[in-house]
Amino acid sequence: MRRRRLILSSLTALGIAASCAASFEPSSEVNGLRILGVEADLPYAKPGDTVTLTMTVTDGLGDTAGKPRPLQLVWIGGCVNPVGDQYYLCFQQFAALLGQALPGGAGSDLVKFAVATPEQDGERGASSFSFVVPEDIVSQRPVPDAGPHYGIEYVFFAACAGTIAPADFTQTGAAPEFPLKCLDADGNAQGADSFVPGYTQIYSFSDGRSNENPPTTALTLDGVELPSEPDDAPIFARCAVTTEERRLSGCAAPIGLDACEEHKLSATVPDVAALLPDSGADVGGARRETIWVSYFSDGGTVGAGVALVSDSSKGYQAEHETTWLTPAEPGLVSLWAVTRDQQGGQSVRRGWVRIE
């Protein structure tokens, strides 16, 4: 049985050790269906606020003709304050909601389906979901003896290159599997390159604290801002070393890779983005939060997939770029920077280049 693994919207990439054999595909390479980020306009919301979530999803695996595949997306909200803040305790509730939303059901305003068509190339597959935070999300919980008084609401989501359907659900003592599956045209369950489920959470605090998403104001390559439209993409020369050859490392490193020019890929994140709301205007003495950026590409090779932008003790890290090698194949390539903070805030920036 294929396990339906969840992604958390603030998940970061892990490094992979090198060897003489072909290595695993790094998470910075987008060569299948991927949800790169789910951004909330209010990462911390007040009771009664309307929160809008926006998904950045892309598909690096086309159909047999090389065209982008149609995608089905789903959002399921309404799970508030599960015991122990355990996300999987929401599964039974949202399985019931999904049943209501499917054809023949009673309907539910807490479930939204969306279809991304191949014609939406560019920001293809972007989808949003809005919900109202309950007025009693905080007050329904007792005031704790220590720590902040808060409420939490979970929203689940999934992207499928096929048709989303309910999966068998059995609540046990252990965390159950995600109660959705993705089926192809023949009714076969799809794997991780065609089905991505996940969840995010929104906090509300009794003291009304807020958090803003860390802005990513630009994405640059060799110091030049990349355009957000493919028609304006600058031209770069290809690197003749194939993707398979690049995955060889150590004693099996490919000959000729050193001849390929490395380009500097960098997200522009202002220093003030790291200042906590109550820390004042003095950057030198202000309290800071941790901010990092994850880099992705659907062509070529990204160096370090994650870079630190701000550290709570070391402060702002002005140099947080990575490297990028152009692919061997000509065509359009997307590069992304997903900037995240430790309080659930994030922002996504996409840029385009053309390889000839």
Beta strands, then each sheet from edge to edge (+ up, - down):
strand 1: 7-8
strand 2: 33-40
strand 3: 50-59
strand 4: 71-80
strand 5: 111-116
strand 6: 127-132
strand 7: 150-160
strand 8: 163-166
strand 9: 180-183
strand 10: 195-205
strand 11: 218-221
strand 12: 224-225
strand 13: 235-236
strand 14: 263-268
strand 15: 291-297
strand 16: 301-302
strand 17: 306-311
strand 18: 315-316
strand 19: 322-325
strand 20: 331-341
strand 21: 346-355
sheet 1: 1+ 10+ 7- 4+ 5-
sheet 2: 2+ 3- 6+
sheet 3: 8+ 9-
sheet 4: 12+ 11- 14+ 19- 16+
sheet 5: 13+ 21+ 20- 15+ 17- 18+
end
